[in-house]
Amino acid sequence: MGFFSRDYRESVIDWQVNSLRSLNLSDNTIGFFLRSLHVHTPIYLIITMATTTNYILALTVLICLGIAFVFFVLFDGCVLSKIEQRLDSQDITIVDPYLEIFGVEKTKTNRMRISLIFAVGYMVLMGVMFYGRFHRCSTPPLAV
């Protein structure tokens, strides 16, 4: 149950879908592109966090992840998944392969649970990576 009313959530998704349709591409093409972006972005963000020496870029990644998580909670699920499903009418999400691997039924509740587990784990991993790359000790380590 999201924090926004169902009507508001639907109107936001409608607005986003209509904005994407103004690209004059087929719904299937837009849905495929979004699903691809959805799958690859977490990988690119991990690579960015692992390789960047730019503190502002790394902090921006963390802030964007935090905003995405807030939207996940407010909209009672992933906004990108809702847009993808509206465009291509396929009932599949980014976590479905994991549900299948673990032999868990693909229901909204199970999708939400595994998404939350992955999201929290991913944000902790990114936070640890950020801390490890940019935390500077105020005292030098002891010589051995």
ABEGO torsion letter per residue (X at the ends): XBABBAAAAAAAAAAAAAAAAAAGBBAAAAAAAAAAAAAAAAAAAAAAAAABABAAAAAAAAAAAAAAAAAAAAAGEBAAAAAAAAAAGBBBBAAAAAAAAAGBBBBAAAAAAAAAAAAAAAAAAAAAAAAAAABBBABBBBBX
